[in-house]
């Protein structure tokens, strides 16, 4: 049985938001905590499988809604009492919730999961700074790369092999995003240029990416069998980790590619990379110059993305051959 202190970490955000919490989660481990994550089940399972946390608990099982009621019963805190510390990146805007958590009588943090409006501080740095009540924070973000299991890597290699693609050779594109406005419109043209360079293109697609993927398939000449649809997160992470390079919008899969150490080119339009850039050892960011206008992608041309991708490919030690 572990003798480390147990810290409950509550973060109900989406994939990209949770991945930006990785440096803070790593810091908690260095402070001596066993990390128990309450998050969306599939996201908590991903971090548990990739050695990002030690344990998970169902978010709904905590019944946190009871802590938003001023006259909450004495049992409302019982789901939090088994832990030596609590970090809640949830409920910070509600004074009643904050007051109830403070009644625990043990180290507790209740803070925003995102930087406050007007503060252009990267989300990962913001989350790390919220942990100051638990111990000194490091000056720089900690290396928090996700470690994939052998099984996930083997399945990704098999998926590629079935399509005649060797690991370390494909350029993986993720043209979708949580909002259509966050999707760069040049992926089809980029795919054609990659194929001309004689590099295989693989496309990843989630449930909400149908329109963007359909355009890429029709105009970019990507075959259906090279489109990986609705993969479980560990499989998606492994496929990104097997890429020679990954190109995506400000989206969860792009953050996931960066987290597993893939050479990642992240494209930003309406969102601010100062706050939301993916965190990883080999990340390059390009952004349009039309933020706040009707065309947030203004100025971000296919030529620019193509040139940045060539640089990324040239710097990748797994490169099979240079781009022609």
N, C-alpha and C positions, 0 to 999 in steps of 0.2 A: 504494500500500500504506500502511496506517495506521502511524504512528510512535508511537501511544499504547501504553502498557503494557497487556498483556492480563491480565484477571482472570477466572479460572474461578469461577463461582458455582454451588454445588450445592444444590438445594432440591427434594426429591422430594414436596413436599406437594400438597394439593388446591388447587382454584381459589382459594377465599377466602384460604387461607394464603399462597399465592404473591402474590396481589394486595396483601396487607398488607406484602409486602416491597418494594413499589414505592418508597417514600421512601428505603430503604437502597440500592436499585439506582441511584436518581437521584444519591445522594451519591457512589457509586462513580464515576459519570461525572464529577462535579465534582472528584473527586480525580485525574482524568486517566486513568482506566482505560477500556479497551474491554471491555465486559461480554460474556462468553461463558457462557450459561446452560445448565446441565444439569438438566433437569426432565422431567416427563411430556411427551412430544412435542407433544401438542395444546396444552398450556399454554405451552410454550416458543415454539411457532409463533405463538400469539396475541400474546405480548409482542414478538416480533420484528416482526410485521406492524404493531403499534401503536406502533412506535418506542420500546419500553420497554427494549430491549437491542440489541446490535449483531450477535450471532451466537449459535448454539445448537450443542450437541453432545449426542449421545445418552447418556442416563444409563447405560444398560446398557453402552455402549461403553467407559466408564471402568473397568469391572470392579473396582469398589470393594470387592467381597466379599473380594478378596485381602488387603486391608489390615486385616482383622479376625483374621488369622492371625499369631501371634507370630513365627514363623520364615518370614515372607513372603520370596519370592525378590527378588533385586535388580531384577527387571523389574516388580515390582508397582506401582511409582510412575511408570512410564514414561508413562502417560496424563496425568499431572499436570505433567510436567516442561516442556512447551512454554509454560507460563504464567508470567507475572512475579509473580503473586500468586494465592492460592487462598482462597476463602471457602466453607467447608463448613457449611451449616446441616443437617448430617446426620452421624451417628456420634459426637456429642459425649459420649454416655454410655459409650463404649467406650474404655478407656485404651490399648489396643493400636492402635486406629485413630488416635487422637490422636498417639501416639508416631510412627507411620509418617509421618503428614503433616508432623510437625515436622522429619523428616529431609530434607525438600525443600531446606532451606537458603535459603528465600526467604520473604517475608511470607506468613503463613498464619493463617487464623482457623478454628477449629473450635468451633462454638457451637450451643446448642439453637435449634431453629426456633420454639419457643414460649417464653413467659416461664416462669421457674422456678415451681414450685408455691408458693403463698403470697405471691408478689410481684404485686400488682395494678398492673402496668405494661402499657400498651397494647402489643400484639404488634409494631406498627410501630416504636414507640419502642425496644422491646427489640432488634429486629433492627438498628436504626440504631446502638445503643450497642455491639453486638458488633463494629462496624467500627473502634472506637477504635485498635486496633493499626496501622491503615493510615493514620490521620490524624485531626485534630480533628473532632468531630461538631458539627453545627449545633444551636442551642438549640431550634429548632422543626422539625417535620416539613416536608420540602420538598414543593413542589407537584409531584405525579407523575402528572398526568392522562394517561390513554392517548389517543393521537391515532389516530382511525380513518381508514382509507383511503377515497377517494372511491367506490371500487367497493362496499365494504360498506355505505356510507351510501345509495348508489343502490339497492342490492338491498332494503334495509329500506324505503325510500320506496315501491318498487314493490310490495312485499308488502302494505303498508298501503293503497296506492291500489287494489289489486285487491279490497280489502274496503271501499272507500268511506271510508277514514280518511285525513285529511291529517296529515303530520308535525307534531308539536307539539301535537296535540289529544288523543291517546289517553292514558288512565291504564293503565299496564301493571302487572299483578299477577303475582306469582310465589308461589303458595300452598304449594309444596313446600319440602323441606329435606332435608339428609342423614339426619336422624333424624326419625321422626314426632313425637317429643316437642318438636322445635324448630319445629313448624308451628302457627302461630296458628289457632284454630278459627273465626274470624269472617269469613273472606274472602267467603263466599257472601253474607252480609248486607251487607258493604261493597260488593260488586259491584252489588247491587240499588240501593243508595243512589247510587252513581255514575251508574247508568243513569237514575235519576229526575232527576238533575242534568243530564241530556242530554249526558253525555260518554261517548264510546265506551270500552268496556273491552276490552283485549287481555290474554290470559293466556299466559305462557310456561311450558313444561313440559319437564323432562328425563326420562330413562329411568326414574328412581326415583320420579317424582312422580304416577304414575297415580291412586292413591287420592285424593290431595288435589285433583287437577284434576277427577276424576269428581264429587266432592262439589260443587265450585264450579260445574261445568257444570249439574248437576242442580238444585241449590238456588239458584244465583245467576243463572240464566237466560242464561248465556254461550253463544253459538252456537259450534258446532264450528269454523267457518271463522275464528273470532277466537282460536283456540288455536294458538299457534306451538309445535310439538312438535319436540324433539330438534334444535334449530338448531345449526349449527357456532358455535363461540364468537365469531368475528368478526361473524357475522350477529346473534347474540344481543346482543352489545355495541352494534351499530348500531341494533337495534330499541329497546333501552333508551335510547340516546342521542337517539332521535326521539320519546321520550315526553314528554308534558306533566308526568307524574310517574310514579315507579316505587314500588310498595309490595311489600316482600318480607320474608321471615324472615331469620334469621342463616344465610345460604346463599351459595354461590359467585355465583349470578346477582345477588344484591343487592350484593355487593362489586363486581361488574363494572359494574353500573349506576352506583354511586358513582364508580368509577374513570374512567368516560367523562364525568363531569360532569352526569349526569341528576339532577334534583331527586328525592331518594331518601328514602323513609320506611322505616326498618329496624325490625323488630319482634323483640324479644328476650324469651324466656321462661326456659328453663333455663340459658342461657349468659350470661356477664357482659359487657355492652357496654363496661365499663371496659377490658377486655382485647381485645375482638373487634369493636368498632364499625367499620363500613366507613369508609374514608378517602376523602374527596372534598370538593369545594367547596360542595356543596349537600346535606348529609346531616342528617336529623333522626332521632333514636332514641327509641323508646318501649319500655318494658319492663314486664312483669308484676311483681307484688310477692310472688309465691309461690315464689321460687327455693328449692330444697331441700325443697319440699313435694310432695304428690301432684299439685298443679295449679300449675305454674310460670306459667301465664297468668292467675292470679287477679288481678282488678282491672284488667286491660287490656280494656276494653269496646269494642264497636263504636262507641259514641258518642265515645269518646276518640280512636280511630284516625280516625274520620270528621272530627272537628274538626281534628286535626293535618294531615290530608290537605288540608282546605280552606285552612288557613294556607299549606301548601306550594304549592298551586295559585295562591293569590293573590300569592305572592311570585315566581312564575315569570315572567320577562319574555317568554316565548314564549306566554303564556296567550292563548287565543282569546276566551274569554268567562268571566266569573265564575261560580262555582257558585251555583246558585239556592238 
